């Protein structure tokens, strides 16, 4: 019998780690720039309501 390594689970774990890292980066960016992003959306909504 030939031994075939199962790498599907390992690949899923790697994708999950990448997803977690991307989520952490997005959260940090939004925390740092949250006020500026909020101001941009406020200006956009006020400009659209005119």
C-alpha positions in Angstrom: 0.0 0.0 0.0 1.2 3.5 -0.9 1.2 6.1 1.9 -0.5 9.3 0.7 -0.1 12.3 3.0 -3.3 14.2 3.8 -2.6 17.9 3.2 -6.1 19.2 2.9 -6.4 20.0 6.6 -3.1 21.7 6.6 -4.1 23.9 3.7 -7.3 24.9 5.4 -5.4 25.8 8.5 -3.1 28.0 6.5 -6.0 29.7 4.8 -7.6 30.3 8.2 -4.4 31.8 9.6 -4.1 34.1 6.6 -7.7 35.1 7.1 -7.2 35.8 10.8 -4.1 37.9 10.0 -6.0 40.0 7.4 -8.9 40.5 9.9 -6.4 41.7 12.6 -4.8 44.1 10.1 -8.2 45.5 9.1 -9.3 45.9 12.7 -6.0 47.7 13.6 -6.3 50.0 10.5 -10.0 50.8 11.3 -9.1 51.5 15.0 -6.3 53.9 14.0 -8.1 55.6 11.2 -11.7 55.2 12.5 -12.3 58.9 13.1 -11.1 59.9 9.7 -13.2 57.2 8.0 -16.2 58.3 9.9 -15.6 61.9 8.8 -15.4 60.8 5.2 -18.7 58.9 5.4 -20.3 61.9 7.1 -19.2 64.2 4.4 -20.4 61.8 1.7 -23.9 61.4 3.3 -24.3 65.2 3.8 -23.3 65.8 0.2 -25.8 63.2 -1.1 -28.6 64.7 1.0 -28.3 68.1 -0.6 
